[in-house]
């Protein structure tokens, strides 16, 4: 027996199917209330700070400590997806979660029949990416030599199945489900003028501004400074917003269920005003980027599978279109209010 739910993210419908014993954990009354507010796009005042300092209205706030999951060993917490839930609809992509592994996968594990294409083992969580007969296979390790489960993407790149290890509880399993959903979204949505961008996104005067850069450059800090110093500004997403060209050729920024440590899961969208690459600097200065510089900045911020030529071939035209049609900037900055003023003025003057 299975349970199914549907979520519309960045204009694309995701189908999630959980096979017994896994099931969707019921929302608490407070979570349901907050989810409805976020579904309506309401701003709950969440700012980019660590999760343990967020307001108690933030979604998932009640799910802390082991006591919260006692008696529900197989309930998966999809509360961050609740603001995006829709009625049954034709999905672009489907994720299944189940224990039982097909014979071909069991045999492949025993014989190590696949070809390894990537391995990340510097810091946990570790993972390996493999290829076998047109399928993409990921294995995740929350700790060294401890497998959490295996994720298989089928040849259509729109269907995936996650097989948790039997000893993995709902917390670890849900963490990996979040990861595999982002991976599957990247694969499935790439041909549809869509990018999952590693950035922080704020809205001002009905337009979205996205801030990105290498880890540690202060994306969340810069967004927080906008919220503190620019009247009428609100946070749309703080880690993985989605950008997509609509049918009229307008680049739209969307909130998503994936927002890193900041629990900002708002079902909101707005036309993109600017993309800003941040870099720490001794003084605040902004410059417009063009052609190759703009392209390089956007592709570096895109969540993609760089070793997979098929995905890169689908993604590159969208990156090129973004770089050619949407204002892109480089902001050398300090973490202060002046950086916000320099950035805002630079965007407005171009």
C-alpha positions in Angstrom: 0.0 0.0 0.0 1.3 3.5 -0.8 0.5 7.1 0.0 0.8 9.9 -2.6 1.1 13.7 -2.4 1.7 16.4 -4.9 3.7 19.6 -4.6 4.0 22.4 -7.1 7.4 24.0 -6.9 8.7 26.6 -9.4 5.8 25.8 -11.7 6.5 22.1 -11.8 4.5 19.3 -10.0 6.4 16.8 -7.9 4.7 13.5 -7.0 5.9 11.8 -3.8 4.9 8.2 -3.2 5.7 6.5 0.1 5.4 2.7 0.3 4.6 1.0 3.6 5.7 1.2 6.3 6.7 4.8 5.4 3.9 7.4 5.5 3.4 11.1 5.7 3.6 12.4 9.3 0.5 14.3 10.3 0.9 18.1 10.8 0.3 19.5 14.2 -2.4 22.2 14.5 0.3 24.9 14.6 2.2 23.5 11.6 -1.1 23.3 9.7 -1.8 26.9 10.6 1.6 28.1 9.6 1.5 26.1 6.3 -1.7 27.8 5.3 -0.1 31.2 5.9 3.0 30.3 3.9 0.8 28.8 1.1 -0.9 32.2 0.9 2.6 33.9 0.6 2.3 35.5 4.1 5.5 37.0 5.5 6.0 35.6 9.0 9.1 37.8 9.6 11.6 35.0 9.3 15.1 36.3 8.9 18.3 34.6 7.9 19.6 33.3 11.2 20.4 29.8 12.6 17.2 27.6 13.1 17.5 27.5 16.9 17.0 31.3 17.0 14.0 31.5 14.8 10.6 32.7 15.9 8.3 29.9 17.2 6.0 30.5 14.3 8.6 29.0 11.9 7.5 25.8 10.3 9.0 22.7 11.9 9.7 24.6 15.2 7.8 21.9 17.2 9.8 19.1 15.7 12.7 19.1 18.0 14.2 16.3 20.1 13.6 12.6 20.0 10.4 12.7 21.9 8.7 14.3 18.9 9.0 11.1 16.9 8.3 8.5 19.6 5.5 6.1 18.4 5.9 7.1 14.7 8.9 5.2 13.6 8.1 5.5 9.9 6.4 8.9 9.7 8.3 11.3 7.4 7.9 15.0 8.1 6.9 16.8 4.9 5.8 20.0 6.8 8.2 22.2 4.8 6.5 21.0 1.6 3.0 21.6 2.9 2.8 25.2 1.6 3.3 23.8 -1.9 0.9 21.0 -1.7 -1.7 20.7 -4.6 -4.5 18.4 -5.5 -3.5 15.3 -7.7 -2.0 16.6 -10.9 0.1 15.4 -13.8 3.6 15.4 -12.4 6.8 16.4 -14.1 8.7 14.1 -11.8 8.0 11.3 -9.3 9.9 10.2 -6.2 9.2 6.9 -4.5 10.4 5.9 -1.1 10.5 2.2 -0.3 12.5 -0.5 1.4 12.2 -3.4 -1.1 15.0 -3.3 -3.6 14.7 -4.8 -7.1 16.8 -7.8 -8.0 18.9 -5.8 -10.5 19.9 -3.4 -7.7 20.7 -6.1 -5.2 22.8 -7.8 -7.8 24.6 -4.6 -8.8 25.4 -3.9 -5.1 26.8 -7.4 -4.7 28.9 -7.3 -7.8 29.8 -3.5 -7.8 28.7 -3.5 -11.4 28.3 0.3 -11.7 30.8 2.9 -12.8 31.6 5.5 -10.2 31.5 9.1 -11.6 31.8 11.2 -8.4 32.7 10.8 -4.8 32.4 13.4 -2.0 34.2 12.4 1.2 35.9 15.5 2.6 33.1 16.3 5.1 29.9 14.5 6.0 27.4 13.7 4.7 29.4 11.7 2.1 28.0 10.3 -1.1 29.0 8.5 -4.3 27.5 8.9 -7.7 27.4 6.0 -10.1 26.1 5.0 -13.5 24.7 1.7 -14.6 22.8 1.0 -17.8 21.5 4.5 -18.2 20.5 4.9 -14.6 22.1 7.3 -12.1 22.7 5.8 -8.7 23.6 7.8 -5.5 24.6 6.2 -2.2 24.6 8.4 0.9 26.8 8.1 4.0 25.8 10.2 7.1 29.0 8.9 8.7 32.1 7.2 7.2 31.3 3.6 6.0 27.6 3.9 7.3 25.2 3.8 4.3 21.9 5.7 4.8 20.4 4.5 1.6 20.6 4.4 -2.2 18.8 6.7 -4.7 18.2 5.5 -8.3 17.2 7.9 -11.1 15.7 6.1 -14.1 16.8 6.8 -17.7 13.9 9.3 -18.2 15.6 11.5 -15.5 12.1 12.2 -14.2 11.5 9.1 -12.0 13.5 8.2 -8.9 13.3 5.8 -6.1 15.0 6.2 -2.7 15.8 2.9 -0.8 16.6 3.7 2.9 18.7 1.3 4.9 16.4 -0.5 7.3 18.2 0.8 10.4 17.8 4.4 9.4 15.1 6.3 11.3 12.7 9.0 10.0 15.1 11.9 10.7 18.0 10.6 8.7 15.6 9.3 6.0 13.8 12.6 5.7 17.2 14.4 5.4 18.1 12.2 2.5 14.7 12.6 1.0 15.2 16.3 0.9 18.5 15.8 -0.8 17.2 13.4 -3.4 14.2 15.6 -4.2 16.6 18.5 -5.0 18.7 16.2 -7.2 15.7 14.8 -9.0 14.3 18.4 -9.5 17.6 19.4 -11.0 17.5 16.5 -13.4 13.9 16.7 -14.4 13.5 20.5 -14.6 16.7 21.4 -16.5 15.1 21.1 -20.0 12.3 23.5 -19.0 14.1 26.8 -18.7 14.5 26.2 -14.9 17.4 26.6 -12.5 17.7 25.8 -8.9 20.0 28.5 -7.7 22.2 28.4 -4.6 21.4 31.9 -3.3 19.4 34.1 -1.0 16.4 35.9 -2.4 14.6 39.1 -1.2 11.8 41.0 -2.7 11.4 44.8 -3.0 8.7 46.7 -4.9 7.4 43.4 -6.3 10.7 42.3 -7.8 13.2 39.6 -6.7 16.9 40.2 -6.1 19.1 37.1 -5.7 22.5 37.2 -3.9 25.0 34.4 -4.4 28.6 33.6 -4.1 31.0 30.9 -2.8 30.3 29.5 0.6 31.0 31.9 3.4 30.7 35.1 1.3 27.7 36.3 3.4 24.6 35.7 1.2 22.3 35.3 4.3 24.0 38.2 6.0 23.5 40.5 3.1 19.8 39.5 2.9 19.4 40.1 6.6 20.9 43.6 6.1 18.3 44.3 3.4 15.5 43.3 5.7 16.9 45.5 8.5 17.6 48.6 6.4 15.2 48.6 3.4 11.6 49.3 4.2 9.1 47.0 2.5 11.7 44.3 1.8 10.8 40.6 2.5 12.7 37.3 2.4 11.5 34.9 -0.3 14.0 32.1 0.3 17.5 31.8 1.9 19.3 29.0 0.2 17.7 27.3 -2.9 15.2 29.5 -4.7 14.1 28.6 -8.2 14.3 30.8 -11.3 12.4 30.0 -14.5 11.4 31.8 -17.7 7.7 31.9 -18.1 5.8 31.7 -21.4 6.2 35.4 -21.9 9.9 35.2 -21.5 10.0 36.8 -18.0 12.4 35.3 -15.5 10.5 34.5 -12.4 11.9 33.8 -8.9 10.1 31.2 -6.8 10.3 30.3 -3.2 10.9 26.6 -2.5 10.7 23.9 0.2 14.5 24.0 0.4 15.9 27.0 2.3 18.9 25.7 4.2 19.1 26.6 7.9 16.6 29.4 7.5 13.1 28.0 7.8 11.6 30.1 5.0 9.3 27.9 2.9 7.0 30.5 1.3 4.9 29.8 -1.7 5.7 33.1 -3.4 7.0 34.3 -6.7 8.1 37.5 -8.4 9.8 38.7 -11.6 13.6 38.8 -11.1 15.1 42.3 -11.0 18.8 41.4 -10.5 21.3 38.7 -9.8 24.2 39.8 -7.6 27.4 37.8 -7.0 28.9 38.7 -3.6 32.5 38.8 -2.6 34.0 40.0 0.7 36.0 43.2 0.2 37.5 46.1 2.2 35.1 48.6 0.6 31.6 48.4 -0.9 31.6 48.6 -4.7 29.2 47.3 -7.4 29.8 46.6 -11.0 27.6 45.4 -13.8 28.6 42.1 -15.4 28.2 41.3 -19.0 28.4 38.3 -21.4 31.0 35.8 -20.2 31.4 37.2 -16.7 27.7 37.1 -16.2 27.4 33.6 -17.6 30.3 32.3 -15.4 28.7 33.8 -12.3 25.3 32.3 -13.0 26.5 28.8 -13.9 28.7 28.7 -10.8 25.6 29.4 -8.6 23.4 26.8 -10.3 22.7 23.6 -8.6 23.5 21.1 -11.3 25.2 17.8 -12.1 28.4 19.0 -13.8 29.7 15.5 -14.7 26.5 14.7 -16.6 26.6 16.0 -20.2 22.9 15.5 -20.8 22.0 17.8 -17.9 24.6 20.4 -18.7 23.4 20.5 -22.3 19.9 21.2 -21.1 21.0 23.8 -18.5 23.5 25.9 -20.6 20.8 27.5 -22.8 18.9 28.7 -19.8 22.1 30.1 -18.1 23.0 31.9 -21.3 19.5 33.4 -21.6 19.7 34.5 -18.0 23.1 36.1 -18.5 22.0 37.9 -21.7 18.6 39.2 -20.5 18.7 39.8 -16.8 21.0 42.3 -15.1 23.9 40.6 -13.3 26.3 42.4 -10.9 29.4 41.8 -8.8 29.3 43.4 -5.3 32.5 43.6 -3.3 31.2 44.3 0.1 31.5 44.5 3.9 28.8 43.2 6.2 27.2 46.6 6.9 24.3 48.9 6.0 26.4 50.8 3.4 26.7 47.6 1.3 22.9 47.5 1.0 22.8 51.1 -0.1 25.5 50.6 -2.7 23.9 47.5 -4.0 20.4 49.0 -4.2 21.6 52.1 -5.9 23.7 50.2 -8.3 20.8 48.0 -9.3 18.4 51.0 -9.7 20.9 53.1 -11.7 21.6 50.4 -14.3 
